[in-house]
Amino acid sequence: MATGRAAVSASPLEMRAVRAVRSAAPTTVIALGVFAAVRGAGVLVLALGAWWAGRDPLKVLGRSWDSDWYLRIAAHGYGRTLMWPEAVTGTGPVQSDRAFFPLYPALIRVVSEILPGGTVSAALLVAWVSAGVAALGIYRVGERVIGPRAGLLLVGLWAALPHAVVLTLAYTEALLAAFAAWALHALLRGRWLWAAGLAVPAGLTRPTGLAVAAAVSAMALHEIVVRRSRAPEVWLAGLVAPVGWAAYVLAVGMQVDDPLGGYFAVQRSWGSRFDFGIGALRSAERVLAGGHVPLATTVTVVLLAVAGLLAVPLVLDRIPLPLLAYTAVLLVIAFGGAGFFESKPRFLLPAFPLLLPVAAVMARARPRTAVMVTAVVAGLSYGYGLYLLLVARVPL
């Protein structure tokens, strides 16, 4: 993306301050500091809001919605199924914990056995460390594609997304983003086996981990078909990358006596299926019609529209193929999947390449302006995070 290296308009004093900061610490440390500052303030705001609302901040952070499923799997393994009363008549969901991929609860269990504090503390520690690792990987990708300054802004914007509160909850998005960012960075550097090796655990983290494997396999196919590569590591990476995701899907299928379709049947029992975006369009229609819909539904429609618009410059600016393939798969899953409509922005949290054009534009502004914009966006994110966890009645 050529737009990321345009000259910066800033006063001499601002430029001296930027150079002083960069000389005092490596940019990777600065990137981690930016992420920690934005999200650390978000955790503080959420904790104060929970305390004011009479809620336990630790439970809000560690036991909200899907978090409880991961904690139960970590403590007791798989085998839990919830049958809602409507399921008896065939109109309600039957929710099996097999819908949740195994790597995150496995890490929770390992950490909880090594460190004191129980599974909730372990779950948050894994999520927070993963978020920090992801921020470093996102910076390195941004640095390589749009330059170091824009890379820092990319991290700040990612930390300030409306649903970025999820990055500090006991959820899997931070873990997937960590594997994805470093796998994509490895691909950009031609490190095929590293990329494939990171794609495998990404595929064991959550269903959208398939996007990482798709990026590796698409890049390998391009090398083989277009560049006529015969390098064995390219072929091996393309074949190995989907193994993690495919292994869990097949394992669940075998447990329910349907190797190829069993996992997808489990997802359908939750109300999740691929309907080519029909459900998303119906939700958008309700919002546009001006009917009474939850705020989270309206915000979801707006965020999906923004995500679609941000995808356009990615194509026009000829973003590297791995980033394009990865982002495209995440967008297809988010737009085309039915069920839990208000969770779609969360599914797109790992789609950080969508922010590359915004970071590139902000990199041209004065540092003071870029900081102010990031701060305002972060403030809005904190308020919306409070709403999602303490007010909204829709699944996060």
N, C-alpha and C positions, 0 to 999 in steps of 0.2 A: 504494500500500500504506500504509494509515493507521497501521499498527503501527510504522513506522519512525521516527515523530516523537514517541514517548512521552518523558516526562520521565526524565532520567538520575538515578539515585540514586548520589551520590558525595559524599565529604567535601569541605569547602571547600578544603583543601590540594590535593586532586586536581583540582578544578575550576580552581583558579588555575594549576596546572601546564599543564592542557589549553589554557587561554586564552593562556598565555605562549607555548606552542609555536605555536599558530595565528597569533598576532600576529607571530611572528618569521619565518614563511615562509608562502607561499600553500599552501592545502590540496592543490593539485595536486602541489606539490613534496613535501609530506609523504607523499602517496599513493605517489609514485615511490620515496621513501625507504623506505617500509614494504615495498614489493615488493622493492627491491634488497637490503634487509637480510635478508628471509626467504629469497629465492632465492640471494643471494650466499653466505649461510651454507651453503645446500644444496650449492652448487658446491664450496665448500671441503671439506665432509664427503665428497663424492663423490671429489674429487681425492685426499684423504688415504686413503680406502678403496681406491682404485685403486692408489695407490703401495704400500700395505701388501700388496695382493694380487699385486704384481709386474706390474701393468698400466700402460700409458702413459695418464695422465689425459686427454691431448688426444685420443687415439684413442677412449677410452671416451665422451667427450663428443661427438666429431665423426664417429665411424665405427661407431656401434652400429646394427645392423639396417638399417632403411630408409635411414639416412643415407648409406650407401655407394651406394645407387641414385641418390640426388639428386646426389651428388658426381660420379658417372660421367656422368650426363646433363649436368651443368654443364661437364665437361671435354671430352666427346666427342659430345654430342647424343644423340638417341634412336636406337634400333636394337639394343639388347642384349636377348637372350632366353636364359633358362636353362631347359634341359630336364633334369629330374631322371630318373634311371634308370627309375623306375616309369612315367614318361610314355610309354615305348615300348609298354607293355601297356595304356595308357589308364587307369591307376590313380593316376598321379602328376601333379603340377602342371607346367604350362608357363608360366614367369613372364616376361612381357614388360614392359619399362620404360615402355610406353605407359600402364600403369595409373597412373603418377605424373603429376600435373598440372604444367604447365610454369613457373609464375611463380617459385617458389622457386629452382629450379636456374638460371633466367635471372638472377635477382638475384645468386646466388652467382658466376656467371660475370662479371657486370659489376663486382662489388666486387673479385673476385680480380685483374681486369685493372687496377684503379685503385690498389689497396693491396697492399703486400708481404705475404707469409705463406702464399700458396697457397690452394687451395679450402677446406681444412678450416677455416682461420682465418676465411675469408670467410663460410662457412656459419654458423659460430658467431656471428660479428658480426651477420649479418642476423637470426638467431634471437633474439639477446639484445636488439638494438634493437627488434625487433618485440614482444618480451615487455614491454619498458618502455612502448612506445606503447600496447599493449593494456591494461596496468595503468592508465594515465592515462585511457583511454577507459572502462574498467570503473568507475573512480572517478566519472567524470562522469555515467555512467548511474545509478549508485547514489545519487549526490548528488541527482539530479533526482527519483528515485523514492522513496527512503527517507531522504534527509537526508545531510548531510556526514559526520557521525560514523559512521553506519552504512555510508556509502560507503567510508570508510577500512578499516573492518572487512571489508567485502566484498573489497577488494583483498588484505588479509592472509589471509583464508580461501582465496581463489583461489590465492594463491602457496603455500599449505600443503596443497593437496590431495594425496592419496596418490600420484597420478601426475604431480604438478607438476614432477618432475625432467625431464620431457619438454620443459618450457618453456625449459630451458637446454641442450638437445641440438640437433643439426642436424636438426630435424624441422619440420613445417609448422604445427603447432597454434598456436604463438605468432603466426605471420603471419596465420593465419585469424582468430584472436581479435582482433588489432589492427583488421583491416578490419571485423569484425563489430561490435565495441564502438562504433567511431566511426560506422558506418552506422546502428546503432540509436539512438545519441545524436542523429544528424542527423534521424532520423524523429521522435523525441520533440519536436524543436524545429521540425518542419515544414519542414525543409530537404530537399525531395524530390530535387533533382538531385544534391546531395552524397551522399545515401543511395544513389541508383542508381549514381553514379560509384564508390562504394566497393564496392558489391555486385558489380560487374563483375570487378575483380581478385580479390575473394574467391572468385568462381566459377572463377578460373584457378589457385587455390592448392591446393585439394584437393576430393575429391568432396563432402564435407559443406559446402562453400561454397554449395551450393544452398540451405541454410537461410537465408542472408543474403538471397538473391534472393526467397525465399518470404516473408520478413518484409516486404520492400519491396512486393512485388506484392500481398500480403494487405492491407496498409494502404492501398494505392492502390485496391484493389477496394472496400474498406470506404468510402473517401471517395466513390467514384463511385456506388456502389449505395445506401448508407445516407444519406450527406449530400448526394447529388446534385451532387457537385463537377463543374464543367466546366473547371477549371483545366488548361491544357495540360501544365504540369510534372508534375501528378499522373499523367495518362495516359502521358506519356513515361517517367516513372520506373518505372511498372509494367511497361512493355514492355521497357525497356532492362536492368533489373536482372538477368534471367537470361542475358543475352547471353554473358558470359564462360564460364559453365559449359556452356551449350549449344554454344558455338563449339568448345571442346576435345572434347566428346563427339562432335560431328559430324565434326571433323577426324580423330579416331582411327577412326571408323566408315568414313570414305572411304578411309583408308589400308588397311583390311582388306576393302574392297569390300562393306561393310554399313553404310551411313550411319547408320541409326537404332539398330541393335543391335550394331554392332561393338565399341564401347567396353565394353558389358556382357559381351560374349563374352570380351574380354580379362580382365575382372575374374573371370569364372567360371573361367578357366584358372588363376587364382591360388587358386581355392577360395572366392571371395567371391561371394555372391549374396543375393538377398532371399528369405527363407523364412518371413516373417511370425512370426519369433520361435521357430520350432520347435527350432532348434539351441540357442538360449539356454535354453529350457525343459529340454532334455535335459541340458545341462551343470548346470543347477540341480538336477535330479533326482539326478545322480551325486553332487553335493556333499551333498545332504540324505540320501542313502542311506548316507552314511558310508564310502564306498569310498575307495581310495587315489587322491587327486587332488593335483596340485601346489598349493602355497599360493597362487600367483597365480590359479588357477582359483577357489578358495574366496573370495579377496578380491574377485574380479570379480563373483561372484554377490552378495556382500554390497553392493558399491558400486552395482550395478544396482538392487538392491532399495531402497537409500537414495535413489537418483536418482528412482525411481518415487514414493516417498513424498514427496519434496520437491516433486514436480510438483503435488501436491494443493493445498497452500496458494497456489501461484501462481494457480490457477484461482479458489480461494475468495476471495483478496484482490483479485481483479479487476486483475491485472497489466496494464499497457498492451498492446494488441494486438500491436505489433511484437515485443516480448519474448516474448509467449506463442507466436506463430507460429514465431519463430526456434527457441525451445527445443523446441517440439513436433516440428519436423522433425528436429532432432538426436536426440531421443529415439526417434522412429520408425526412423531409420536405424540407431541403435545397438542397439535391441532387436530389430528385424526382420531385420538382416543376419546371414548365416551366414558362418563362416570366421573364423579368428584371434580366437577368443572372448576371450582374455585382453587383446586390444587395445581392447576396447570402452570401458573407462574412459578411455583416451587419446582416443578419438573424442569423448567427452563433456567433455573439458577446456575447449573453447570455450563450453560451455553454462553460463556464469557466472550467468545469471539464476536458476538453481536454488538458488543460495546467498543470494538476497535475503531469504527468510524467516529464515534463520539469522542473517544480519547484523543484521536488524531486531531480533531478540530479544536478541542480544548487545549492541546499542546501549543497551539499558535497564540493563545491568549497570554496575557501577563500572568505570572505565578500567583499574584494576589487574587486576580479574577478567578483563576482555576480553583484556588482554595476555597473562595467564597461560594462558588457554584457547588462544589463537592459538599461543603458544610450544610448548605441549604437542602440539598438532596438527602443528605444523611439525616437531617432533622425530620424531614417528612417520613423517611423510612422508620425512624424511631416511633413516631406517632402511629404509623400504620401497623407496626409490629405490636404495639400495645393493644390496638383494636383487634387484631387477629387472635391474640392469645387471651385477652381478658374480656372482650365484649362480643365478638362475632360468634355465632352459633354454627358456623359451617366448618367442616373438617379442613384442617390446614394441609 
